Amino acid sequence: MTPQEPVRTSRGPLRRLLTPRARRVDVLVAALLALLGFGLAVQVRSTQGDALLTSARPQDLVQILDELNNRGERLRDEVDSLTATQQRLTSGSGSAASALADARRRTQVLGVLAGTLPASGPGIRVTIADPKGQVSASVLLDAMEELRNAGAEAMQVEGAGDAGTVAVRVVASTAFVDSTSGVVVDGVQLGSPYRFVVIGDPATLAGALVIPGGVDDTVRNQGGTIDVARAEQVRVSALHRLVAPRYARPQ
């Protein structure tokens, strides 16, 4: 009797075949679970607002609806207002055109007062000759103040310069300073004869210079001469260069 040979089974090769297949299934299952989790997260996030509304009380829902309606009404009113404003500005009619015209007029008036725009109108020309060099800056300053008090609306002072006649616009900050060659007006050297070109009522302006003890008498007492010529139309063309203030701020 011969010993029996061991019976060979295919359990070993079968185990080797099943093991890698099982691992691939695990990976596939894990991937499916990950995708499922991502989908659930997206769905929860997208339906979170709906869940809040679903869980809200009827009173809260009514309040939310009212707020949405009010907000929509305000937005519609704003759209209508902006549309109407655009139409008025585009067509140039109504109050917008009037406001624009008024703004332009105010700009022109302020430009004349500030000396940044030329001006023309009735007025006078005042010529002061100083052959003896005795007419000081204070005399010219007094003349300017008398003309302002008489209602001068625009003014420039002219004098002899190196290249001919030089004109300086007179504004609120204009300064007159004595120099060896005449008078310095706002940093510009002027020599005799001096001339004021002034816009305003000619009769009132001329009368302000000839009052007893006024500018006319002062100029003649210092050896100078003064001539006042009225005109229906004079032109103030000198311009003042605006400088930004260092300390003053609008309130």
C-alpha positions, 0 to 999 in steps of 0.5 A, a space after each residue: 500500500 502506497 502512501 496517498 499523495 496529498 490532494 492539491 487544492 486551488 485555494 492558494 491561487 484563488 486567494 491570490 486572485 481574490 485579494 487584489 480584486 477585493 482591494 479594488 472594490 474597497 477603493 471604488 466604494 470609498 470613492 463612491 462614498 466620497 462623492 455621495 458625501 460631497 453631493 450631500 454637502 452641496 445639497 445641504 448648503 443649497 437648501 439651508 436657506 429654504 430650511 430656515 424659511 420652512 422652520 420659520 413661524 407664519 408671523 416671521 414669514 409675513 414680516 420677511 415678505 413685507 420687508 421684501 415688498 418695501 425694499 422692492 418699492 423703494 428700489 422702484 421709486 429710486 429708479 423712477 427718480 433717477 430716470 426722471 432726473 436723467 430725462 431732465 438733464 438730457 432734454 435741458 428743460 425744467 428746473 434742471 436747466 434753470 439750475 444749470 443756468 443759475 449756476 453759470 450766472 453765479 460762476 460768472 459773477 464770482 469770477 468777476 469779483 475774484 478777478 478771474 474773468 474779464 468784465 466790461 461796462 460803464 465806468 471811469 478812468 482815473 489817471 494820476 500823474 506824479 512828476 515829482 515822485 511824491 504820490 505814495 502807495 497810501 494815496 493809491 490805496 486811498 483811491 482804491 478804497 474810495 472807489 470801492 466804497 462808491 460801488 466799484 464792481 471791477 477794477 484794475 490799476 495800470 502803470 508804466 513798466 519795463 516793457 510798456 504799460 502793465 495792468 494788475 487786477 484789483 481784488 480783496 487781497 491787493 496790496 500797494 507798497 512803496 518802492 524807489 521806482 514808484 509803487 509795487 502792486 501785488 508784486 508788480 512794479 508800476 511807475 507814473 502815470 497810474 491809471 485806475 480803470 473802474 466799472 460802476 456808476 460813473 457819476 457816483 465813482 467820479 464824485 467819490 474822488 472829488 469830495 473835500 479833503 479826499 483823493 483829488 486834494 491829496 494828489 494835488 497837495 503832493 504835486 501830482 495831477 488827477 484826471 477823471 474821465 467818464 465812459 459808457 463802456 470800459 473794459 477790465 481785462 487784467 486777470 488775477 491768478 488764484 493761489 490756494 490758501 495755506 491756512 484758511 479752510 471753508 466751513 
